[in-house]
Amino acid sequence: MKAVVFDHYGGLGVLRHRDVPTPRPRAGEVLIRVEACALNHLDLWVRQGLPGIPMPLPHISGSDVCGTVERLGARVRGVRRGMRVVAAPGIACGWCEFCRQDRDSLCASFDILGLQRQGGYAEYVVVPARNLIPVSSQLSPVEWASVPLVSLTAYHMLLTRGKLQRGETVLIHAAGSGIGSIAIQLAKWRGARVITTVGSTAKIAKARRLGADHVINYRTADFAKAVRRLTQGRGVDLVFEHIGPATWQGSLSSVRKGGRIVTCGATSGPDITMGLRYLFAREVTIAGCYMGSVRELRAVLRLIETGAVKPVVDRVFPLRQAAAAQRMMASRNHFGKLVLHVTEKQGH
């Protein structure tokens, strides 16, 4: 099969579009013919190497896959060949205490497709059958591929960990990111007031079209001061944080007394500092978020099927241009998801 592979960590130049062996599904697994695979910022970190996280080399990135079932491994039930599916990117054991509580990402054996195992920058990928979710033809494979990781994480952050309620105000960073564009829609579906940030004037109207009530250009204004002004000095009930040190202090300043911060990312770096007195005196709750469960992804997909939430795709690249797609992701000059078009569905 054709795949985009790297043999060692490094810059964009390590990515190679070449022939590699087609994987074979083991018991409980399914071979998917990949139609489309979306990019995530995780892909850039994987290519550069993540200390302490073992990755198979040569490596194939890609956590967000939509495709059709090509072959079934032994003991697979309830799945048929030719079925169009998306793959839940978080892979857990399915039977430990955390899996039984639908807290998949806390499973001791939790892996992410395209991180600890081979991913979807390829014509075929192997995925456990329990991670497959059938999808309709209502959306294209490119649109479905743009959904899993960011939508699951946004749902887990806002609803499960953040406990966002109707009538609350939430600050969502980076409306133009894949996760930000979905989070705005989920928050509006929940009945919240949304304040969001963007990095250019061109993105303001796009953020408003997604439902944002207020849009702050963080390059021309201090977002924390703007939030205070928009909330009459009170602050927001919830901060949707996925940037890290570049925004952390402002996020902490933006949350009201007794409010919450949910965080899932460290795009601008892994370490922060903050004053503990400010944290405990204001009784601010900070919740970490790491993807979510297959059950939560099913819930998001139901919202997408009804049209309550819509995928936001900026640009589609052919598989061989994965390096160009990653270059655009690093530039942040996009709004929504970047997706690789891999193969067309074939008749059977």
Secondary structure, DSSP 4 states (H G I P E B T S, - for coil): -EEEEBSS--SGGG-EEEE-PPP---TTEEEEEEEEEE--HHHHHHHH--TT----SSB----EEEEEEEEE-TT--S--TT-EEEE-SEE--SSSHHHHTT-GGGSTT-EEBTTTB--SSBSEEEEEGGGEEE--SSS-HHHHHTSHHHHHHHHIIIIIIS---TT-EEEES-TTSHHHHHHHHHHHHHT-EEEEEESSGGGHHHHHHTT-SEEEETTTS-HHHHHHHHTTTS-EEEEEE-S-HHHHHHHHHHEEEEEEEEE---TT-S-----HHHHHHTT-EEEE-----HHHHHHHHHHHHHTSS---EEEEEEGGGHHHHHHHHHHT--SSEEEEE-------
